[in-house]
Amino acid sequence: MPTSWTVRAITRATLPVLLALTVVEIGSGLVLGSFESELLRYPSLLALVPVIIGTAGNLGSILAARLSTAFHLGTLSFERGDELLAGNAVATVALSVTVFPVVGAGTWVLTRATAGTQLEFATVVAVALASGVVLAFVAIAVTLVATYAAYRLELDPDDVVIPVVTNVCDVLGVIVLFAVVQMLV
């Protein structure tokens, strides 16, 4: 991969991606706005939205950084039996299983102390955990696709993959959260 680390080269690689992701983020806001009444009825869900999508984006960013490093080291192969890919994917799911219940519990405690909550503790934790696990798989898929696309287009994954992953996780995070809410609440 011939990489030119100049402002011009980095701008040329990232500007189209960032412009497209701006449109994606507008979509996220529209989806979020369509669930406004549900959010206002349950303060715990309102507090859960930014934490869920932020944490999912962070998990995807961690995976993207690890894959980008492996890519630069030449240890990433994108083959079916690649243990590096599998190990990082398993680690991402394991992180989500441990982090998202804590996120749900913290959200419930915070809303209970400040605004009152109408949802049970177990419900908020279950919504956070289910959303988080689904989003972990989404983040893995998006990260793998974005990293592979960067590889195929001869772009530096450091420049494009993390913005793609975090923005897509924002949009899909809202959708996944409210799909889980529809099933569990």
Backbone bond lengths (Angstrom), bond angles and torsions (degrees), N, CA, C in turn:
res aa  C-N    CA-C-N  psi(-1)  N-CA   C-N-CA  omega(-1)  CA-C   N-CA-C  phi
1 M - - - 1.451 - - 1.524 108.08 -
2 P 1.319 117.95 110.42 1.463 119.92 177.66 1.524 110.00 -76.52
3 T 1.309 116.73 107.40 1.451 121.44 -177.65 1.518 109.72 -107.61
4 S 1.311 114.36 126.41 1.456 120.39 174.44 1.518 107.12 -108.58
5 W 1.303 117.04 112.60 1.452 120.85 -177.65 1.516 110.67 -88.92
6 T 1.317 114.51 71.86 1.453 121.33 175.72 1.518 107.79 -122.51
7 V 1.312 115.42 160.28 1.465 119.76 178.44 1.525 109.71 -59.36
8 R 1.292 116.67 -41.44 1.467 121.26 -178.78 1.534 111.22 -62.70
9 A 1.329 117.31 -46.73 1.464 120.95 -178.74 1.527 111.59 -65.50
10 I 1.306 116.04 -42.98 1.467 119.31 179.57 1.525 110.43 -66.48
11 T 1.318 117.49 -41.39 1.464 121.25 178.27 1.522 110.47 -63.57
12 R 1.311 116.84 -42.68 1.464 121.10 179.37 1.529 111.00 -61.33
13 A 1.316 117.26 -36.24 1.461 120.98 -179.47 1.521 112.44 -78.30
14 T 1.327 116.82 -37.24 1.472 118.70 -171.74 1.518 114.82 -95.78
15 L 1.310 118.83 -28.40 1.469 120.11 -175.26 1.528 112.99 -58.18
16 P 1.330 120.14 -47.88 1.467 118.69 178.08 1.535 112.56 -60.83
17 V 1.324 115.49 -38.64 1.464 119.74 179.57 1.526 110.01 -64.74
18 L 1.321 117.20 -45.75 1.465 120.96 -178.44 1.526 111.90 -66.21
19 L 1.318 117.70 -36.18 1.471 120.24 176.71 1.524 110.81 -65.33
20 A 1.319 117.13 -43.66 1.466 120.39 177.67 1.524 111.00 -64.05
21 L 1.321 116.81 -38.91 1.462 120.13 -179.16 1.525 112.03 -70.33
22 T 1.320 117.77 -25.32 1.460 120.86 174.52 1.521 110.27 -62.03
23 V 1.323 116.44 -42.55 1.462 121.12 177.55 1.528 109.94 -64.99
24 V 1.324 116.92 -39.21 1.467 121.72 178.39 1.528 110.15 -61.78
25 E 1.324 117.30 -42.76 1.470 121.21 179.90 1.533 111.86 -65.39
26 I 1.301 117.14 -34.44 1.468 120.08 175.27 1.524 109.07 -62.11
27 G 1.318 116.13 -40.46 1.463 120.19 175.73 1.514 112.10 -60.64
28 S 1.313 116.80 -38.63 1.464 121.00 177.93 1.520 110.69 -62.10
29 G 1.317 116.35 -43.29 1.461 120.27 178.34 1.516 112.33 -63.35
30 L 1.323 116.87 -38.33 1.462 120.70 178.21 1.524 111.58 -66.50
31 V 1.324 116.32 -41.38 1.464 120.26 177.11 1.522 109.83 -63.43
32 L 1.321 116.64 -44.47 1.466 121.11 179.54 1.528 110.81 -61.67
33 G 1.322 116.60 -41.29 1.460 120.67 179.05 1.521 113.08 -63.67
34 S 1.320 117.07 -29.71 1.460 119.66 -179.71 1.534 112.00 -71.78
35 F 1.323 117.92 -15.40 1.462 122.12 179.00 1.529 112.24 -106.07
36 E 1.314 116.91 18.60 1.465 121.02 -174.59 1.527 112.80 -58.91
37 S 1.324 117.58 -43.32 1.464 119.11 -177.56 1.524 111.35 -64.20
38 E 1.317 116.99 -38.65 1.467 121.37 177.98 1.529 110.71 -64.24
39 L 1.324 116.13 -40.89 1.467 120.67 179.77 1.517 111.65 -66.03
40 L 1.302 116.62 -40.91 1.463 119.65 -178.87 1.519 111.81 -70.42
41 R 1.319 117.20 -27.39 1.464 120.37 179.17 1.531 111.33 -74.37
42 Y 1.347 116.57 -32.84 1.462 121.10 -178.11 1.533 109.55 -122.96
43 P 1.339 118.14 97.04 1.468 120.70 -178.80 1.534 113.85 -57.57
44 S 1.318 117.15 -29.83 1.468 119.73 178.64 1.518 111.04 -62.08
45 L 1.324 116.82 -38.80 1.462 120.14 178.76 1.517 110.87 -69.04
46 L 1.321 116.02 -37.48 1.464 120.15 178.48 1.531 110.23 -61.76
47 A 1.314 116.51 -42.30 1.469 120.05 178.71 1.527 111.79 -72.82
48 L 1.308 116.79 -25.06 1.463 121.34 -177.67 1.530 112.81 -76.04
49 V 1.321 117.80 -28.84 1.476 120.98 -174.09 1.528 113.00 -55.27
50 P 1.332 119.86 -58.66 1.474 117.28 -175.78 1.527 113.30 -66.40
51 V 1.318 116.34 -30.63 1.462 119.14 -178.84 1.522 110.60 -71.64
52 I 1.323 116.66 -41.90 1.468 120.40 -179.99 1.525 110.37 -63.76
53 I 1.334 117.30 -51.14 1.465 118.03 -176.43 1.524 111.60 -70.40
54 G 1.307 117.16 -32.60 1.462 119.91 177.24 1.521 111.90 -67.96
55 T 1.312 116.45 -43.08 1.456 120.43 -179.55 1.523 110.81 -68.00
56 A 1.319 117.38 -39.44 1.471 120.08 176.88 1.528 110.24 -62.99
57 G 1.317 117.07 -42.97 1.458 120.33 176.68 1.520 112.00 -62.40
58 N 1.327 115.98 -37.80 1.473 119.94 178.31 1.527 111.40 -65.56
59 L 1.330 116.82 -42.51 1.467 119.62 177.63 1.522 110.51 -61.62
60 G 1.336 115.99 -43.51 1.459 119.67 177.64 1.515 112.12 -64.16
61 S 1.319 116.63 -37.54 1.467 120.69 179.23 1.521 111.62 -66.47
62 I 1.324 116.55 -39.10 1.464 120.54 177.34 1.523 109.52 -61.73
63 L 1.325 115.58 -47.04 1.461 120.00 179.00 1.527 110.47 -62.68
64 A 1.326 117.06 -43.01 1.465 120.75 179.99 1.522 111.19 -62.04
65 A 1.314 117.33 -41.30 1.472 120.62 179.16 1.525 110.73 -65.06
66 R 1.317 116.26 -41.02 1.464 119.41 179.49 1.524 111.10 -66.27
67 L 1.346 117.00 -42.15 1.465 119.76 179.10 1.522 111.48 -69.25
68 S 1.317 116.88 -35.67 1.465 120.49 177.96 1.528 110.43 -64.52
69 T 1.316 116.37 -41.72 1.462 120.07 177.23 1.530 110.32 -62.99
70 A 1.322 116.62 -44.50 1.466 120.28 178.29 1.524 110.91 -63.25
71 F 1.310 116.28 -36.93 1.459 121.07 177.59 1.526 110.41 -61.81
72 H 1.334 116.81 -47.21 1.461 120.87 -179.88 1.529 112.19 -66.82
73 L 1.325 116.50 -31.11 1.467 120.16 177.86 1.524 112.56 -79.97
74 G 1.328 116.11 -11.77 1.461 120.17 -179.39 1.508 113.95 80.76
75 T 1.328 117.90 17.31 1.460 120.71 -178.82 1.528 112.91 -100.19
76 L 1.322 117.62 -0.31 1.466 122.27 -179.89 1.516 108.43 -96.41
77 S 1.328 117.25 124.49 1.462 119.75 -173.71 1.525 113.76 -113.49
78 F 1.312 119.46 -18.51 1.463 124.07 -176.74 1.528 112.13 59.43
79 E 1.311 116.48 29.00 1.458 120.35 176.69 1.515 109.52 -99.04
80 R 1.302 115.51 159.67 1.460 122.15 -175.91 1.528 112.65 -57.17
81 G 1.292 119.41 -39.46 1.462 122.08 -176.68 1.521 113.70 -95.30
82 D 1.321 117.82 19.24 1.469 121.37 -177.43 1.530 109.62 -68.61
83 E 1.337 115.95 109.89 1.461 120.86 -178.13 1.524 112.21 -67.51
84 L 1.317 117.58 -29.30 1.458 121.40 177.95 1.528 110.38 -63.41
85 L 1.308 116.63 -46.24 1.469 120.31 177.56 1.527 111.04 -63.25
86 A 1.318 115.54 -47.88 1.469 119.68 -178.46 1.520 111.62 -62.42
87 G 1.307 117.29 -43.62 1.464 120.55 -179.53 1.518 112.21 -63.95
88 N 1.319 116.63 -41.56 1.460 119.59 178.50 1.528 112.04 -68.94
89 A 1.320 116.83 -34.82 1.467 119.85 177.14 1.530 110.71 -66.55
90 V 1.326 116.28 -44.04 1.473 120.48 178.05 1.524 110.28 -62.86
91 A 1.317 117.04 -40.78 1.474 120.48 178.85 1.525 111.11 -63.51
92 T 1.321 116.85 -37.62 1.465 120.38 178.65 1.526 110.98 -65.31
93 V 1.316 116.98 -43.54 1.472 120.17 177.67 1.522 110.34 -65.70
94 A 1.328 117.61 -41.46 1.465 120.81 178.99 1.525 110.96 -62.33
95 L 1.321 117.11 -40.90 1.463 119.86 176.13 1.522 111.28 -61.73
96 S 1.323 116.68 -41.33 1.466 118.81 -178.78 1.522 111.37 -65.98
97 V 1.312 116.55 -38.30 1.468 120.52 -179.85 1.523 111.23 -66.30
98 T 1.323 117.47 -29.75 1.462 119.67 -179.96 1.527 112.67 -90.46
99 V 1.318 117.56 -32.98 1.467 120.35 -174.54 1.525 112.68 -83.34
100 F 1.318 118.11 -43.58 1.460 119.41 -171.64 1.531 115.16 -66.87
101 P 1.337 120.76 -34.26 1.472 118.02 172.72 1.532 112.17 -62.31
102 V 1.316 116.99 -36.67 1.468 120.66 176.77 1.527 109.86 -65.24
103 V 1.327 116.15 -40.40 1.475 120.92 176.77 1.529 110.05 -60.45
104 G 1.317 116.64 -45.48 1.465 120.27 179.29 1.517 112.30 -63.66
105 A 1.323 116.89 -44.07 1.464 120.68 179.31 1.526 110.74 -64.09
106 G 1.309 116.89 -44.44 1.467 120.27 178.65 1.514 112.36 -62.67
107 T 1.315 116.10 -39.71 1.466 120.44 178.18 1.514 110.80 -63.73
108 W 1.326 116.84 -43.87 1.459 120.03 179.98 1.528 110.90 -62.88
109 V 1.325 116.48 -45.03 1.466 120.74 -179.95 1.525 110.10 -62.24
110 L 1.309 117.06 -44.54 1.466 121.22 -179.91 1.525 111.86 -62.01
111 T 1.311 117.26 -47.27 1.468 118.50 -179.15 1.525 111.47 -71.52
112 R 1.294 117.42 -31.40 1.471 120.48 176.54 1.529 110.22 -63.60
113 A 1.322 116.69 -40.46 1.462 121.66 -177.79 1.527 112.91 -76.43
114 T 1.323 117.57 -27.83 1.471 119.70 -173.90 1.514 114.40 -107.44
115 A 1.311 117.69 -49.30 1.459 119.95 -172.78 1.519 113.58 -116.90
116 G 1.289 116.74 -7.33 1.455 119.89 -173.86 1.515 109.01 80.74
117 T 1.308 116.22 152.09 1.453 119.51 -178.76 1.506 110.43 -130.84
118 Q 1.308 114.98 145.51 1.456 119.70 178.84 1.525 111.25 -106.65
119 L 1.306 115.65 -6.86 1.457 120.06 178.62 1.525 109.43 -100.81
120 E 1.298 115.50 148.02 1.462 121.20 177.44 1.528 110.22 -70.93
121 F 1.321 115.11 154.13 1.458 121.81 179.12 1.527 110.60 -54.60
122 A 1.329 116.95 -48.73 1.468 121.25 -177.17 1.528 111.50 -62.72
123 T 1.316 116.86 -33.88 1.466 120.28 179.68 1.514 110.93 -67.28
124 V 1.318 117.41 -45.19 1.466 121.28 -179.67 1.526 110.27 -64.80
125 V 1.325 117.09 -42.36 1.464 120.73 178.45 1.529 110.01 -64.99
126 A 1.333 117.33 -41.45 1.471 120.73 179.33 1.529 111.22 -64.57
127 V 1.327 117.01 -41.01 1.471 120.83 177.88 1.525 109.62 -62.83
128 A 1.324 117.10 -45.27 1.464 120.88 179.89 1.524 111.19 -63.47
129 L 1.328 117.07 -45.44 1.462 120.82 -178.38 1.526 111.38 -65.37
130 A 1.316 117.57 -48.91 1.466 120.27 -179.17 1.524 111.16 -62.54
131 S 1.327 116.56 -44.14 1.467 120.05 178.10 1.519 110.51 -62.13
132 G 1.314 116.35 -43.45 1.455 121.17 -178.18 1.511 113.49 -63.93
133 V 1.317 117.02 -41.91 1.462 119.86 -179.81 1.529 110.37 -67.16
134 V 1.323 116.74 -44.17 1.467 119.23 177.24 1.525 110.17 -61.69
135 L 1.323 116.59 -43.86 1.464 119.85 179.83 1.519 112.47 -66.87
136 A 1.316 118.42 -29.01 1.463 120.31 175.31 1.527 109.92 -62.62
137 F 1.320 116.40 -44.34 1.468 119.72 177.74 1.526 111.21 -66.63
138 V 1.331 116.74 -37.57 1.469 120.31 176.00 1.527 109.99 -63.43
139 A 1.329 116.74 -45.75 1.469 120.76 179.99 1.519 111.21 -62.36
140 I 1.328 117.32 -38.81 1.461 120.68 177.38 1.524 110.27 -62.45
141 A 1.319 116.14 -48.42 1.471 119.95 -178.92 1.523 111.34 -62.15
142 V 1.324 116.70 -47.99 1.464 120.48 -178.96 1.523 110.79 -63.04
143 T 1.316 117.18 -40.61 1.461 120.77 -179.96 1.519 111.25 -65.27
144 L 1.316 116.60 -43.93 1.463 119.36 178.88 1.521 111.66 -63.39
145 V 1.321 116.91 -44.90 1.465 120.62 179.80 1.525 110.85 -64.47
146 A 1.321 117.14 -44.77 1.466 120.46 -178.46 1.525 111.33 -66.86
147 T 1.325 117.01 -39.78 1.465 120.10 178.63 1.522 110.36 -66.64
148 Y 1.319 116.46 -42.62 1.467 119.65 179.15 1.533 110.54 -66.13
149 A 1.322 117.30 -40.37 1.472 120.24 177.67 1.529 110.93 -63.02
150 A 1.323 116.93 -41.38 1.467 120.20 177.25 1.526 109.99 -61.97
151 Y 1.314 116.01 -41.93 1.467 120.76 177.87 1.526 110.92 -60.80
152 R 1.330 116.43 -48.23 1.469 120.75 -177.65 1.530 112.25 -67.52
153 L 1.331 117.51 -33.84 1.466 121.46 179.90 1.519 112.74 -88.03
154 E 1.335 115.65 3.92 1.467 122.63 -179.67 1.527 112.40 57.29
155 L 1.341 115.03 40.61 1.458 121.48 174.77 1.519 108.54 -101.65
156 D 1.301 116.22 154.82 1.453 120.34 175.79 1.529 108.05 -76.42
157 P 1.328 118.73 117.88 1.465 119.94 -178.68 1.531 112.86 -61.64
158 D 1.323 117.41 -23.41 1.463 119.92 176.63 1.526 111.49 -62.50
159 D 1.328 116.54 -29.26 1.463 120.79 -176.42 1.522 113.65 -85.54
160 V 1.326 118.08 -29.15 1.468 118.75 -170.32 1.524 115.73 -119.53
161 V 1.321 118.59 -28.33 1.465 119.38 -170.09 1.527 112.56 -71.07
162 I 1.315 118.47 -46.58 1.466 119.68 -177.46 1.532 112.32 -62.65
163 P 1.347 120.02 -43.92 1.472 117.58 175.68 1.528 113.17 -60.77
164 V 1.320 116.79 -38.73 1.463 119.98 178.74 1.522 110.28 -63.75
165 V 1.317 116.53 -48.00 1.465 120.65 -176.98 1.519 111.35 -62.93
166 T 1.321 117.90 -47.17 1.465 119.46 -176.91 1.530 111.59 -66.40
167 N 1.313 117.75 -39.54 1.464 119.56 179.89 1.516 112.60 -70.62
168 V 1.315 117.53 -41.82 1.462 120.02 178.25 1.527 109.88 -66.26
169 C 1.329 117.41 -38.29 1.469 119.79 176.76 1.527 111.26 -65.31
170 D 1.323 118.37 -31.82 1.464 120.37 174.71 1.517 110.80 -60.46
171 V 1.317 115.77 -51.44 1.471 120.37 -177.29 1.521 110.66 -66.29
172 L 1.311 116.13 -52.25 1.460 119.15 -177.70 1.522 111.67 -70.34
173 G 1.326 117.16 -26.57 1.459 120.22 176.50 1.512 112.42 -62.09
174 V 1.319 115.78 -42.29 1.466 120.16 177.46 1.526 110.13 -64.62
175 I 1.320 116.08 -44.91 1.468 120.17 -178.91 1.527 111.08 -64.79
176 V 1.316 116.69 -45.99 1.471 120.38 179.95 1.524 110.72 -63.90
177 L 1.322 117.31 -44.59 1.461 120.27 179.73 1.517 111.43 -56.76
178 F 1.314 116.57 -46.40 1.456 117.61 -177.61 1.506 113.30 -77.44
179 A 1.308 119.20 -22.82 1.466 120.80 171.32 1.530 109.27 -67.79
180 V 1.322 116.17 -42.35 1.477 120.03 178.19 1.525 110.10 -66.58
181 V 1.321 117.15 -40.12 1.472 120.50 178.01 1.527 110.10 -60.32
182 Q 1.317 117.06 -42.24 1.474 120.04 179.42 1.529 111.70 -62.38
183 M 1.329 116.59 -31.70 1.458 120.09 179.53 1.519 113.64 -82.11
184 L 1.349 117.53 -34.26 1.473 120.11 -171.44 1.520 115.66 -104.55
185 V 1.313 117.16 -20.24 1.480 118.72 -175.78 1.505 110.46 -103.32
